[in-house]
């Protein structure tokens, strides 16, 4: 998929969906975490060389409306999703909601994609694929 993305024009179309891949990652909790955030590294034998898989878990205390406005991952928010992502990271260049897996009053589950500026002088653009889970 990464080779296909190289020539892609930004921002990606709202209806863009990458091909599905069936993979299973094994997760290991890292010592580098805070009391508010747990960080895991995934090992996926089927992933391309150099691809890193991470998982971060955090809890947010807020009203339902506040959480809904900040984290909503349904397709109805695709248009304003870049702006929402930039609230958390000003280095976000492009962002889209790839797929909404579940959206109920009790929970939402979705896949998001972000493109960020290089993290240093000699690094390249970074893209991130996020699985977001929210329980209300």
N, CA, C and O atoms as a printed pandas DataFrame, in Angstrom:
     atom_number atom_name residue_name chain_id  residue_number  x_coord  y_coord  z_coord
0              1         N          UNK        A               1    0.822   -1.187    0.000
1              2        CA          UNK        A               1    0.000    0.000    0.000
2              3         C          UNK        A               1    0.868    1.254    0.000
3              4         O          UNK        A               1    0.516    2.238   -0.650
4              5         N          UNK        A               2    1.994    1.243    0.713
5              6        CA          UNK        A               2    2.808    2.442    0.821
6              7         C          UNK        A               2    3.313    2.914   -0.544
7              8         O          UNK        A               2    3.337    4.114   -0.819
8              9         N          UNK        A               3    3.715    1.973   -1.393
9             10        CA          UNK        A               3    4.204    2.357   -2.721
10            11         C          UNK        A               3    3.105    3.041   -3.529
11            12         O          UNK        A               3    3.374    3.981   -4.278
12            13         N          UNK        A               4    1.883    2.577   -3.380
13            14        CA          UNK        A               4    0.759    3.201   -4.074
14            15         C          UNK        A               4    0.524    4.628   -3.593
15            16         O          UNK        A               4    0.148    5.498   -4.377
16            17         N          UNK        A               5    0.744    4.863   -2.320
17            18        CA          UNK        A               5    0.456    6.152   -1.709
18            19         C          UNK        A               5    1.471    7.218   -2.123
19            20         O          UNK        A               5    1.164    8.408   -2.064
20            21         N          UNK        A               6    2.662    6.818   -2.536
21            22        CA          UNK        A               6    3.714    7.768   -2.849
22            23         C          UNK        A               6    3.296    8.857   -3.817
23            24         O          UNK        A               6    3.644   10.022   -3.625
24            25         N          UNK        A               7    2.565    8.503   -4.839
25            26        CA          UNK        A               7    2.159    9.482   -5.836
26            27         C          UNK        A               7    0.805   10.113   -5.549
27            28         O          UNK        A               7    0.297   10.885   -6.361
28            29         N          UNK        A               8    0.221    9.794   -4.408
29            30        CA          UNK        A               8   -1.120   10.296   -4.086
30            31         C          UNK        A               8   -1.095   11.801   -3.885
31            32         O          UNK        A               8   -0.141   12.349   -3.333
32            33         N          UNK        A               9   -2.133   12.454   -4.330
33            34        CA          UNK        A               9   -2.288   13.897   -4.134
34            35         C          UNK        A               9   -2.937   14.139   -2.779
35            36         O          UNK        A               9   -3.813   13.388   -2.348
36            37         N          UNK        A              10   -2.490   15.202   -2.117
37            38        CA          UNK        A              10   -3.047   15.556   -0.816
38            39         C          UNK        A              10   -3.912   16.783   -0.954
39            40         O          UNK        A              10   -3.618   17.623   -1.804
40            41         N          UNK        A              11   -4.946   16.937   -0.184
41            42        CA          UNK        A              11   -5.439   15.930    0.751
42            43         C          UNK        A              11   -6.109   14.773    0.021
43            44         O          UNK        A              11   -6.569   14.912   -1.112
44            45         N          UNK        A              12   -6.152   13.631    0.697
45            46        CA          UNK        A              12   -6.808   12.470    0.117
46            47         C          UNK        A              12   -8.300   12.736   -0.018
47            48         O          UNK        A              12   -8.863   13.477    0.788
48            49         N          UNK        A              13   -8.953   12.152   -1.016
49            50        CA          UNK        A              13  -10.405   12.318   -1.149
50            51         C          UNK        A              13  -11.119   11.773    0.085
51            52         O          UNK        A              13  -10.658   10.807    0.693
52            53         N          UNK        A              14  -12.227   12.380    0.453
53            54        CA          UNK        A              14  -12.985   11.960    1.630
54            55         C          UNK        A              14  -13.418   10.505    1.512
55            56         O          UNK        A              14  -13.504    9.810    2.525
56            57         N          UNK        A              15  -13.693   10.026    0.299
57            58        CA          UNK        A              15  -14.160    8.649    0.119
58            59         C          UNK        A              15  -13.026    7.645   -0.107
59            60         O          UNK        A              15  -13.295    6.506   -0.490
60            61         N          UNK        A              16  -11.756    8.037    0.122
61            62        CA          UNK        A              16  -10.619    7.142   -0.073
62            63         C          UNK        A              16  -10.665    5.994    0.927
63            64         O          UNK        A              16  -10.872    6.220    2.120
64            65         N          UNK        A              17  -10.476    4.770    0.456
65            66        CA          UNK        A              17  -10.391    3.594    1.313
66            67         C          UNK        A              17   -9.248    2.719    0.811
67            68         O          UNK        A              17   -9.275    2.265   -0.332
68            69         N          UNK        A              18   -8.235    2.475    1.662
69            70        CA          UNK        A              18   -7.141    1.602    1.239
70            71         C          UNK        A              18   -7.598    0.147    1.242
71            72         O          UNK        A              18   -8.614   -0.178    1.856
72            73         N          UNK        A              19   -6.857   -0.738    0.561
73            74        CA          UNK        A              19   -7.236   -2.150    0.550
74            75         C          UNK        A              19   -7.108   -2.760    1.944
75            76         O          UNK        A              19   -6.242   -2.361    2.723
76            77         N          UNK        A              20   -7.970   -3.725    2.257
77            78        CA          UNK        A              20   -7.924   -4.411    3.547
78            79         C          UNK        A              20   -6.779   -5.406    3.574
79            80         O          UNK        A              20   -6.389   -5.948    2.540
80            81         N          UNK        A              21   -6.243   -5.641    4.759
81            82        CA          UNK        A              21   -5.220   -6.660    4.958
82            83         C          UNK        A              21   -5.546   -7.402    6.243
83            84         O          UNK        A              21   -5.819   -6.777    7.268
84            85         N          UNK        A              22   -5.521   -8.724    6.197
85            86        CA          UNK        A              22   -5.776   -9.522    7.393
86            87         C          UNK        A              22   -4.448   -9.839    8.062
87            88         O          UNK        A              22   -3.695  -10.688    7.585
88            89         N          UNK        A              23   -4.159   -9.159    9.167
89            90        CA          UNK        A              23   -2.923   -9.408    9.905
90            91         C          UNK        A              23   -3.232   -9.458   11.395
91            92         O          UNK        A              23   -4.240   -8.923   11.857
92            93         N          UNK        A              24   -2.355  -10.102   12.124
93            94        CA          UNK        A              24   -2.481  -10.185   13.568
94            95         C          UNK        A              24   -1.159   -9.763   14.182
95            96         O          UNK        A              24   -0.113  -10.328   13.863
96            97         N          UNK        A              25   -1.202   -8.775   15.058
97            98        CA          UNK        A              25    0.010   -8.306   15.735
98            99         C          UNK        A              25    0.023   -8.836   17.164
99           100         O          UNK        A              25   -1.027   -8.988   17.789
100          101         N          UNK        A              26    1.207   -9.111   17.669
101          102        CA          UNK        A              26    1.399   -9.482   19.069
102          103         C          UNK        A              26    1.835   -8.221   19.804
103          104         O          UNK        A              26    2.730   -7.518   19.336
104          105         N          UNK        A              27    1.221   -7.921   20.950
105          106        CA          UNK        A              27    1.463   -6.661   21.640
106          107         C          UNK        A              27    2.300   -6.854   22.894
107          108         O          UNK        A              27    2.106   -7.809   23.646
108          109         N          UNK        A              28    3.247   -5.921   23.112
109          110        CA          UNK        A              28    4.091   -5.933   24.306
110          111         C          UNK        A              28    4.032   -4.545   24.941
111          112         O          UNK        A              28    4.297   -3.541   24.281
112          113         N          UNK        A              29    3.681   -4.497   26.230
113          114        CA          UNK        A              29    3.611   -3.214   26.932
114          115         C          UNK        A              29    5.026   -2.704   27.169
115          116         O          UNK        A              29    5.894   -3.441   27.637
116          117         N          UNK        A              30    5.246   -1.438   26.843
117          118        CA          UNK        A              30    6.562   -0.835   27.006
118          119         C          UNK        A              30    6.683   -0.173   28.370
119          120         O          UNK        A              30    5.684    0.224   28.970
120          121         N          UNK        A              31    7.910   -0.059   28.850
121          122        CA          UNK        A              31    8.153    0.620   30.124
122          123         C          UNK        A              31    7.981    2.128   29.971
123          124         O          UNK        A              31    7.807    2.835   30.963
124          125         N          UNK        A              32    8.030    2.625   28.732
125          126        CA          UNK        A              32    7.900    4.060   28.478
126          127         C          UNK        A              32    6.418    4.413   28.431
127          128         O          UNK        A              32    5.792    4.382   27.372
128          129         N          UNK        A              33    5.877    4.744   29.581
129          130        CA          UNK        A              33    4.488    5.170   29.650
130          131         C          UNK        A              33    4.315    6.080   30.863
131          132         O          UNK        A              33    5.180    6.135   31.738
132          133         N          UNK        A              34    3.213    6.777   30.906
133          134        CA          UNK        A              34    2.919    7.654   32.033
134          135         C          UNK        A              34    1.718    7.083   32.775
135          136         O          UNK        A              34    1.131    6.087   32.351
136          137         N          UNK        A              35    1.358    7.717   33.879
137          138        CA          UNK        A              35    0.192    7.227   34.625
138          139         C          UNK        A              35   -1.093    7.400   33.827
139          140         O          UNK        A              35   -2.082    6.716   34.090
140          141         N          UNK        A              36   -1.086    8.316   32.847
141          142        CA          UNK        A              36   -2.281    8.586   32.050
142          143         C          UNK        A              36   -2.297    7.874   30.709
143          144         O          UNK        A              36   -3.319    7.869   30.024
144          145         N          UNK        A              37   -1.180    7.275   30.327
145          146        CA          UNK        A              37   -1.111    6.661   29.002
146          147         C          UNK        A              37   -0.253    5.406   29.046
147          148         O          UNK        A              37    0.858    5.418   29.576
148          149         N          UNK        A              38   -0.778    4.325   28.484
149          150        CA          UNK        A              38   -0.031    3.083   28.336
150          151         C          UNK        A              38    0.362    2.952   26.875
151          152         O          UNK        A              38   -0.440    3.239   25.986
152          153         N          UNK        A              39    1.593    2.518   26.622
153          154        CA          UNK        A              39    2.087    2.388   25.253
154          155         C          UNK        A              39    2.501    0.938   25.012
155          156         O          UNK        A              39    3.185    0.322   25.830
156          157         N          UNK        A              40    2.068    0.412   23.867
157          158        CA          UNK        A              40    2.385   -0.957   23.474
158          159         C          UNK        A              40    3.049   -0.939   22.100
159          160         O          UNK        A              40    2.759   -0.082   21.265
160          161         N          UNK        A              41    3.947   -1.903   21.882
161          162        CA          UNK        A              41    4.545   -2.080   20.556
162          163         C          UNK        A              41    4.065   -3.414   20.006
163          164         O          UNK        A              41    4.040   -4.422   20.712
164          165         N          UNK        A              42    3.685   -3.401   18.738
165          166        CA          UNK        A              42    3.186   -4.613   18.112
166          167         C          UNK        A              42    4.232   -5.249   17.223
167          168         O          UNK        A              42    5.027   -4.557   16.585
168          169         N          UNK        A              43    4.228   -6.570   17.185
169          170        CA          UNK        A              43    5.090   -7.316   16.271
170          171         C          UNK        A              43    4.180   -8.025   15.274
171          172         O          UNK        A              43    3.374   -8.875   15.655
172          173         N          UNK        A              44    4.309   -7.676   14.011
173          174        CA          UNK        A              44    3.470   -8.244   12.959
174          175         C          UNK        A              44    4.382   -8.860   11.910
175          176         O          UNK        A              44    5.043   -8.145   11.157
176          177         N          UNK        A              45    4.419  -10.184   11.862
177          178        CA          UNK        A              45    5.311  -10.888   10.938
178          179         C          UNK        A              45    4.971  -10.643    9.472
179          180         O          UNK        A              45    5.826  -10.809    8.602
180          181         N          UNK        A              46    3.727  -10.248    9.191
181          182        CA          UNK        A              46    3.313  -10.033    7.808
182          183         C          UNK        A              46    3.510   -8.595    7.344
183          184         O          UNK        A              46    3.275   -8.288    6.175
184          185         N          UNK        A              47    3.935   -7.712    8.238
185          186        CA          UNK        A              47    4.118   -6.302    7.883
186          187         C          UNK        A              47    5.376   -6.128    7.034
187          188         O          UNK        A              47    6.328   -6.895    7.179
188          189         N          UNK        A              48    5.391   -5.133    6.155
189          190        CA          UNK        A              48    6.591   -4.859    5.361
190          191         C          UNK        A              48    7.773   -4.496    6.263
191          192         O          UNK        A              48    7.566   -3.973    7.358
192          193         N          UNK        A              49    9.002   -4.762    5.827
193          194        CA          UNK        A              49   10.177   -4.395    6.622
194          195         C          UNK        A              49   10.176   -2.894    6.921
195          196         O          UNK        A              49    9.864   -2.076    6.056
196          197         N          UNK        A              50   10.525   -2.554    8.143
197          198        CA          UNK        A              50   10.594   -1.149    8.533
198          199         C          UNK        A              50    9.284   -0.571    9.026
199          200         O          UNK        A              50    9.260    0.568    9.494
200          201         N          UNK        A              51    8.183   -1.325    8.937
201          202        CA          UNK        A              51    6.890   -0.832    9.417
202          203         C          UNK        A              51    6.783   -1.100   10.912
203          204         O          UNK        A              51    7.023   -2.221   11.361
204          205         N          UNK        A              52    6.427   -0.086   11.678
205          206        CA          UNK        A              52    6.311   -0.211   13.127
206          207         C          UNK        A              52    4.852   -0.077   13.535
207          208         O          UNK        A              52    4.125    0.763   13.005
208          209         N          UNK        A              53    4.429   -0.905   14.476
209          210        CA          UNK        A              53    3.054   -0.903   14.953
210          211         C          UNK        A              53    3.047   -0.530   16.429
211          212         O          UNK        A              53    3.743   -1.141   17.241
212          213         N          UNK        A              54    2.250    0.483   16.764
213          214        CA          UNK        A              54    2.178    0.976   18.137
214          215         C          UNK        A              54    0.724    1.073   18.566
215          216         O          UNK        A              54   -0.175    1.185   17.733
216          217         N          UNK        A              55    0.507    1.029   19.863
217          218        CA          UNK        A              55   -0.823    1.234   20.431
218          219         C          UNK        A              55   -0.663    2.070   21.697
219          220         O          UNK        A              55    0.158    1.754   22.558
220          221         N          UNK        A              56   -1.441    3.123   21.804
221          222        CA          UNK        A              56   -1.445    3.941   23.019
222          223         C          UNK        A              56   -2.865    3.964   23.566
223          224         O          UNK        A              56   -3.830    4.097   22.813
224          225         N          UNK        A              57   -2.981    3.835   24.864
225          226        CA          UNK        A              57   -4.280    3.816   25.527
226          227         C          UNK        A              57   -4.309    4.934   26.556
227          228         O          UNK        A              57   -3.389    5.072   27.362
228          229         N          UNK        A              58   -5.361    5.724   26.525
229          230        CA          UNK        A              58   -5.507    6.802   27.495
230          231         C          UNK        A              58   -6.969    6.932   27.892
231          232         O          UNK        A              58   -7.862    6.487   27.171
232          233         N          UNK        A              59   -7.203    7.541   29.038
233          234        CA          UNK        A              59   -8.561    7.832   29.481
234          235         C          UNK        A              59   -8.722    9.340   29.560
235          236         O          UNK        A              59   -7.816   10.052   29.995
236          237         N          UNK        A              60   -9.881    9.818   29.137
237          238        CA          UNK        A              60  -10.180   11.248   29.163
238          239         C          UNK        A              60  -11.438   11.447   29.991
239          240         O          UNK        A              60  -12.448   10.782   29.766
240          241         N          UNK        A              61  -11.375   12.363   30.950
241          242        CA          UNK        A              61  -12.564   12.689   31.734
242          243         C          UNK        A              61  -13.151   13.982   31.193
243          244         O          UNK        A              61  -12.520   15.038   31.240
244          245         N          UNK        A              62  -14.366   13.880   30.681
245          246        CA          UNK        A              62  -15.046   15.031   30.086
246          247         C          UNK        A              62  -16.523   14.689   29.968
247          248         O          UNK        A              62  -16.930   13.552   30.207
248          249         N          UNK        A              63  -17.315   15.675   29.599
249          250        CA          UNK        A              63  -18.725   15.397   29.343
250          251         C          UNK        A              63  -18.834   14.639   28.024
251          252         O          UNK        A              63  -17.907   14.649   27.215
252          253         N          UNK        A              64  -19.957   13.991   27.818
253          254        CA          UNK        A              64  -20.182   13.258   26.565
254          255         C          UNK        A              64  -20.075   14.205   25.372
255          256         O          UNK        A              64  -19.472   13.852   24.359
256          257         N          UNK        A              65  -20.646   15.390   25.479
257          258        CA          UNK        A              65  -20.592   16.348   24.370
258          259         C          UNK        A              65  -19.163   16.778   24.066
259          260         O          UNK        A              65  -18.799   16.909   22.898
260          261         N          UNK        A              66  -18.339   17.001   25.098
261          262        CA          UNK        A              66  -16.943   17.396   24.881
262          263         C          UNK        A              66  -16.160   16.286   24.190
263          264         O          UNK        A              66  -15.407   16.539   23.251
264          265         N          UNK        A              67  -16.342   15.072   24.656
265          266        CA          UNK        A              67  -15.654   13.934   24.040
266          267         C          UNK        A              67  -16.131   13.740   22.608
267          268         O          UNK        A              67  -15.328   13.489   21.709
268          269         N          UNK        A              68  -17.430   13.854   22.400
269          270        CA          UNK        A              68  -17.993   13.698   21.060
270          271         C          UNK        A              68  -17.381   14.701   20.091
271          272         O          UNK        A              68  -17.028   14.337   18.969
272          273         N          UNK        A              69  -17.251   15.942   20.503
273          274        CA          UNK        A              69  -16.686   16.976   19.634
274          275         C          UNK        A              69  -15.207   16.762   19.349
275          276         O          UNK        A              69  -14.746   17.074   18.251
276          277         N          UNK        A              70  -14.458   16.240   20.304
277          278        CA          UNK        A              70  -13.020   16.062   20.111
278          279         C          UNK        A              70  -12.644   14.779   19.393
279          280         O          UNK        A              70  -11.728   14.769   18.571
280          281         N          UNK        A              71  -13.346   13.700   19.698
281          282        CA          UNK        A              71  -12.883   12.393   19.247
282          283         C          UNK        A              71  -13.780   11.684   18.256
283          284         O          UNK        A              71  -13.440   10.582   17.824
284          285         N          UNK        A              72  -14.880   12.243   17.883
285          286        CA          UNK        A              72  -15.837   11.542   17.026
286          287         C          UNK        A              72  -15.144   10.990   15.791
287          288         O          UNK        A              72  -14.399   11.707   15.122
288          289         N          UNK        A              73  -15.385    9.721   15.485
289          290        CA          UNK        A              73  -14.702    9.102   14.341
290          291         C          UNK        A              73  -15.671    8.567   13.300
291          292         O          UNK        A              73  -15.340    7.635   12.568
292          293         N          UNK        A              74  -16.855    9.140   13.226
293          294        CA          UNK        A              74  -17.791    8.654   12.211
294          295         C          UNK        A              74  -17.644    9.448   10.916
295          296         O          UNK        A              74  -17.059   10.531   10.898
296          297         N          UNK        A              75  -18.177    8.900    9.856
297          298        CA          UNK        A              75  -18.009    9.507    8.532
298          299         C          UNK        A              75  -18.627   10.893    8.435
299          300         O          UNK        A              75  -18.207   11.692    7.598
300          301         N          UNK        A              76  -19.616   11.199    9.271
301          302        CA          UNK        A              76  -20.244   12.523    9.196
302          303         C          UNK        A              76  -19.287   13.640    9.597
303          304         O          UNK        A              76  -19.549   14.808    9.309
304          305         N          UNK        A              77  -18.175   13.296   10.263
305          306        CA          UNK        A              77  -17.209   14.303   10.696
306          307         C          UNK        A              77  -15.992   14.390    9.779
307          308         O          UNK        A              77  -15.055   15.124   10.093
308          309         N          UNK        A              78  -15.971   13.673    8.665
309          310        CA          UNK        A              78  -14.786   13.638    7.803
310          311         C          UNK        A              78  -14.336   15.018    7.361
311          312         O          UNK        A              78  -13.136   15.280    7.281
312          313         N          UNK        A              79  -15.274   15.900    7.074
313          314        CA          UNK        A              79  -14.917   17.217    6.552
314          315         C          UNK        A              79  -14.104   18.004    7.564
315          316         O          UNK        A              79  -13.126   18.645    7.179
316          317         N          UNK        A              80  -14.463   17.983    8.839
317          318        CA          UNK        A              80  -13.739   18.732    9.859
318          319         C          UNK        A              80  -12.697   17.922   10.599
319          320         O          UNK        A              80  -12.159   18.380   11.608
320          321         N          UNK        A              81  -12.402   16.723   10.116
321          322        CA          UNK        A              81  -11.504   15.841   10.843
322          323         C          UNK        A              81  -10.071   16.358   10.873
323          324         O          UNK        A              81   -9.388   16.204   11.886
324          325         N          UNK        A              82   -9.602   16.966    9.793
325          326        CA          UNK        A              82   -8.237   17.509    9.781
326          327         C          UNK        A              82   -8.084   18.539   10.894
327          328         O          UNK        A              82   -7.096   18.516   11.629
328          329         N          UNK        A              83   -9.045   19.433   11.021
329          330        CA          UNK        A              83   -8.982   20.458   12.058
330          331         C          UNK        A              83   -8.990   19.828   13.447
331          332         O          UNK        A              83   -8.264   20.278   14.333
332          333         N          UNK        A              84   -9.801   18.797   13.646
333          334        CA          UNK        A              84   -9.827   18.107   14.940
334          335         C          UNK        A              84   -8.473   17.473   15.243
335          336         O          UNK        A              84   -7.979   17.563   16.367
336          337         N          UNK        A              85   -7.871   16.832   14.238
337          338        CA          UNK        A              85   -6.564   16.206   14.430
338          339         C          UNK        A              85   -5.502   17.250   14.757
339          340         O          UNK        A              85   -4.606   16.997   15.562
340          341         N          UNK        A              86   -5.601   18.421   14.136
341          342        CA          UNK        A              86   -4.623   19.480   14.376
342          343         C          UNK        A              86   -4.751   20.085   15.772
343          344         O          UNK        A              86   -3.812   20.722   16.248
344          345         N          UNK        A              87   -5.896   19.899   16.442
345          346        CA          UNK        A              87   -6.018   20.328   17.836
346          347         C          UNK        A              87   -5.049   19.560   18.722
347          348         O          UNK        A              87   -4.534   20.102   19.700
348          349         N          UNK        A              88   -4.797   18.291   18.381
349          350        CA          UNK        A              88   -3.913   17.451   19.172
350          351         C          UNK        A              88   -2.468   17.510   18.694
351          352         O          UNK        A              88   -1.551   17.292   19.485
352          353         N          UNK        A              89   -2.250   17.797   17.425
353          354        CA          UNK        A              89   -0.891   17.822   16.871
354          355         C          UNK        A              89   -0.841   18.815   15.721
355          356         O          UNK        A              89   -1.438   18.585   14.669
356          357         N          UNK        A              90   -0.137   19.908   15.918
357          358        CA          UNK        A              90   -0.075   20.944   14.875
358          359         C          UNK        A              90    0.763   20.520   13.669
359          360         O          UNK        A              90    0.798   21.227   12.662
360          361         N          UNK        A              91    1.432   19.381   13.762
361          362        CA          UNK        A              91    2.224   18.873   12.640
362          363         C          UNK        A              91    1.402   18.058   11.643
363          364         O          UNK        A              91    1.944   17.580   10.647
364          365         N          UNK        A              92    0.113   17.894   11.893
365          366        CA          UNK        A              92   -0.756   17.135   10.986
366          367         C          UNK        A              92   -0.945   17.924    9.691
367          368         O          UNK        A              92   -1.379   19.076    9.713
368          369         N          UNK        A              93   -0.615   17.291    8.565
369          370        CA          UNK        A              93   -0.780   17.899    7.241
370          371         C          UNK        A              93   -2.068   17.450    6.565
371          372         O          UNK        A              93   -2.696   18.218    5.837
372          373         N          UNK        A              94   -2.456   16.206    6.809
373          374        CA          UNK        A              94   -3.666   15.657    6.212
374          375         C          UNK        A              94   -4.198   14.588    7.155
375          376         O          UNK        A              94   -3.436   13.965    7.895
376          377         N          UNK        A              95   -5.489   14.385    7.124
377          378        CA          UNK        A              95   -6.117   13.379    7.982
378          379         C          UNK        A              95   -7.466   13.013    7.390
379          380         O          UNK        A              95   -8.147   13.841    6.786
380          381         N          UNK        A              96   -7.832   11.766    7.575
381          382        CA          UNK        A              96   -9.149   11.340    7.114
382          383         C          UNK        A              96   -9.642   10.176    7.959
383          384         O          UNK        A              96   -8.852    9.452    8.564
384          385         N          UNK        A              97  -10.929   10.011    7.992
385          386        CA          UNK        A              97  -11.538    8.851    8.617
386          387         C          UNK        A              97  -11.653    7.797    7.526
387          388         O          UNK        A              97  -12.417    7.959    6.574
388          389         N          UNK        A              98  -10.898    6.727    7.665
389          390        CA          UNK        A              98  -10.851    5.690    6.641
390          391         C          UNK        A              98  -12.115    4.840    6.672
391          392         O          UNK        A              98  -12.700    4.538    5.631
392          393         N          UNK        A              99  -12.528    4.460    7.876
393          394        CA          UNK        A              99  -13.685    3.566    7.971
394          395         C          UNK        A              99  -14.272    3.632    9.374
395          396         O          UNK        A              99  -13.531    3.653   10.357
396          397         N          UNK        A             100  -15.580    3.665    9.473
397          398        CA          UNK        A             100  -16.272    3.564   10.753
398          399         C          UNK        A             100  -16.748    2.127   10.898
399          400         O          UNK        A             100  -17.576    1.657   10.118
400          401         N          UNK        A             101  -16.219    1.431   11.901
401          402        CA          UNK        A             101  -16.569    0.031   12.115
402          403         C          UNK        A             101  -17.826   -0.111   12.959
403          404         O          UNK        A             101  -18.637   -1.011   12.740
404          405         N          UNK        A             102  -17.982    0.792   13.933
405          406        CA          UNK        A             102  -19.162    0.764   14.798
406          407         C          UNK        A             102  -19.423    2.177   15.290
407          408         O          UNK        A             102  -18.487    2.908   15.614
408          409         N          UNK        A             103  -20.674    2.557   15.347
409          410        CA          UNK        A             103  -21.034    3.867   15.878
410          411         C          UNK        A             103  -22.394    3.753   16.548
411          412         O          UNK        A             103  -23.434    3.826   15.893
412          413         N          UNK        A             104  -22.371    3.574   17.862
413          414        CA          UNK        A             104  -23.593    3.446   18.645
414          415         C          UNK        A             104  -23.547    4.470   19.773
415          416         O          UNK        A             104  -22.497    5.065   20.015
416          417         N          UNK        A             105  -24.657    4.686   20.464
417          418        CA          UNK        A             105  -24.617    5.602   21.609
418          419         C          UNK        A             105  -23.655    5.135   22.708
419          420         O          UNK        A             105  -23.172    5.954   23.489
420          421         N          UNK        A             106  -23.372    3.825   22.776
421          422        CA          UNK        A             106  -22.501    3.297   23.827
422          423         C          UNK        A             106  -21.027    3.259   23.442
423          424         O          UNK        A             106  -20.166    3.277   24.321
424          425         N          UNK        A             107  -20.719    3.207   22.154
425          426        CA          UNK        A             107  -19.319    3.062   21.742
426          427         C          UNK        A             107  -19.146    3.426   20.280
427          428         O          UNK        A             107  -20.090    3.396   19.491
428          429         N          UNK        A             108  -17.915    3.770   19.944
429          430        CA          UNK        A             108  -17.580    3.956   18.532
430          431         C          UNK        A             108  -16.209    3.347   18.280
431          432         O          UNK        A             108  -15.339    3.338   19.151
432          433         N          UNK        A             109  -16.044    2.844   17.081
433          434        CA          UNK        A             109  -14.824    2.172   16.677
434          435         C          UNK        A             109  -14.547    2.583   15.245
435          436         O          UNK        A             109  -15.420    2.459   14.386
436          437         N          UNK        A             110  -13.354    3.067   14.978
437          438        CA          UNK        A             110  -13.061    3.532   13.636
438          439         C          UNK        A             110  -11.588    3.463   13.294
439          440         O          UNK        A             110  -10.741    3.272   14.166
440          441         N          UNK        A             111  -11.296    3.620   12.017
441          442        CA          UNK        A             111   -9.925    3.643   11.515
442          443         C          UNK        A             111   -9.670    5.034   10.953
443          444         O          UNK        A             111  -10.440    5.533   10.131
444          445         N          UNK        A             112   -8.589    5.654   11.399
445          446        CA          UNK        A             112   -8.229    6.997   10.952
446          447         C          UNK        A             112   -6.822    6.974   10.362
447          448         O          UNK        A             112   -6.005    6.122   10.713
448          449         N          UNK        A             113   -6.549    7.913    9.467
449          450        CA          UNK        A             113   -5.224    8.038    8.856
450          451         C          UNK        A             113   -4.760    9.478    9.006
451          452         O          UNK        A             113   -5.533   10.412    8.794
452          453         N          UNK        A             114   -3.486    9.655    9.376
453          454        CA          UNK        A             114   -2.885   10.981    9.526
454          455         C          UNK        A             114   -1.571   11.039    8.765
455          456         O          UNK        A             114   -0.847   10.046    8.684
456          457         N          UNK        A             115   -1.268   12.195    8.213
457          458        CA          UNK        A             115    0.036   12.469    7.626
458          459         C          UNK        A             115    0.614   13.637    8.404
459          460         O          UNK        A             115   -0.030   14.677    8.543
460          461         N          UNK        A             116    1.850   13.465    8.919
461          462        CA          UNK        A             116    2.469   14.528    9.714
462          463         C          UNK        A             116    3.781   14.979    9.091
463          464         O          UNK        A             116    4.410   14.262    8.313
464          465         N          UNK        A             117    4.168   16.191    9.461
465          466        CA          UNK        A             117    5.450   16.738    9.014
466          467         C          UNK        A             117    6.589   15.841    9.498
467          468         O          UNK        A             117    6.408   15.054   10.427
468          469         N          UNK        A             118    7.764   15.958    8.869
469          470        CA          UNK        A             118    8.926   15.199    9.340
470          471         C          UNK        A             118    9.239   15.543   10.796
471          472         O          UNK        A             118    9.048   16.679   11.230
472          473         N          UNK        A             119    9.719   14.551   11.540
473          474        CA          UNK        A             119   10.039   14.762   12.948
474          475         C          UNK        A             119   11.422   15.375   13.146
475          476         O          UNK        A             119   11.765   15.788   14.254
476          477         N          UNK        A             120   12.197   15.435   12.105
477          478        CA          UNK        A             120   13.533   16.018   12.185
478          479         C          UNK        A             120   14.007   16.413   10.807
479          480         O          UNK        A             120   13.335   16.155    9.809
480          481         N          UNK        A             121   15.160   17.036   10.754
481          482        CA          UNK        A             121   15.709   17.535    9.499
482          483         C          UNK        A             121   15.918   16.428    8.470
483          484         O          UNK        A             121   15.667   16.630    7.282
484          485         N          UNK        A             122   16.374   15.270    8.916
485          486        CA          UNK        A             122   16.728   14.209    7.980
486          487         C          UNK        A             122   15.676   13.101    7.892
487          488         O          UNK        A             122   15.954   12.023    7.366
488          489         N          UNK        A             123   14.500   13.354    8.394
489          490        CA          UNK        A             123   13.438   12.353    8.297
490          491         C          UNK        A             123   12.423   12.784    7.244
491          492         O          UNK        A             123   12.418   13.932    6.800
492          493         N          UNK        A             124   11.578   11.858    6.857
493          494        CA          UNK        A             124   10.577   12.155    5.830
494          495         C          UNK        A             124    9.201   12.280    6.475
495          496         O          UNK        A             124    9.045   12.097    7.682
496          497         N          UNK        A             125    8.213   12.592    5.651
497          498        CA          UNK        A             125    6.841   12.657    6.139
498          499         C          UNK        A             125    6.479   11.331    6.805
499          500         O          UNK        A             125    6.969   10.276    6.400
500          501         N          UNK        A             126    5.636   11.384    7.808
501          502        CA          UNK        A             126    5.185   10.177    8.500
502          503         C          UNK        A             126    3.690   10.027    8.304
503          504         O          UNK        A             126    2.942   10.998    8.412
504          505         N          UNK        A             127    3.252    8.804    8.013
505          506        CA          UNK        A             127    1.818    8.582    8.004
506          507         C          UNK        A             127    1.485    7.553    9.069
507          508         O          UNK        A             127    2.255    6.636    9.354
508          509         N          UNK        A             128    0.310    7.741    9.642
509          510        CA          UNK        A             128   -0.137    6.953   10.775
510          511         C          UNK        A             128   -1.517    6.385   10.464
511          512         O          UNK        A             128   -2.377    7.087    9.932
512          513         N          UNK        A             129   -1.720    5.136   10.792
513          514        CA          UNK        A             129   -3.041    4.527   10.702
514          515         C          UNK        A             129   -3.465    4.211   12.132
515          516         O          UNK        A             129   -2.787    3.463   12.836
516          517         N          UNK        A             130   -4.589    4.783   12.558
517          518        CA          UNK        A             130   -5.025    4.667   13.947
518          519         C          UNK        A             130   -6.337    3.903   14.044
519          520         O          UNK        A             130   -7.284    4.181   13.307
520          521         N          UNK        A             131   -6.385    2.952   14.944
521          522        CA          UNK        A             131   -7.639    2.299   15.297
522          523         C          UNK        A             131   -8.125    3.002   16.554
523          524         O          UNK        A             131   -7.470    2.933   17.594
524          525         N          UNK        A             132   -9.256    3.673   16.471
525          526        CA          UNK        A             132   -9.764    4.425   17.616
526          527         C          UNK        A             132  -10.962    3.704   18.219
527          528         O          UNK        A             132  -11.882    3.285   17.516
528          529         N          UNK        A             133  -10.922    3.574   19.527
529          530        CA          UNK        A             133  -11.998    2.938   20.268
530          531         C          UNK        A             133  -12.445    3.911   21.345
531          532         O          UNK        A             133  -11.633    4.397   22.133
532          533         N          UNK        A             134  -13.727    4.190   21.374
533          534        CA          UNK        A             134  -14.269    5.086   22.390
534          535         C          UNK        A             134  -15.481    4.430   23.020
535          536         O          UNK        A             134  -16.399    3.985   22.330
536          537         N          UNK        A             135  -15.469    4.378   24.351
537          538        CA          UNK        A             135  -16.638    3.884   25.069
538          539         C          UNK        A             135  -17.221    5.037   25.864
539          540         O          UNK        A             135  -16.487    5.862   26.408
540          541         N          UNK        A             136  -18.515    5.089   25.927
541          542        CA          UNK        A             136  -19.191    6.206   26.597
542          543         C          UNK        A             136  -19.777    5.735   27.907
543          544         O          UNK        A             136  -20.389    6.522   28.629
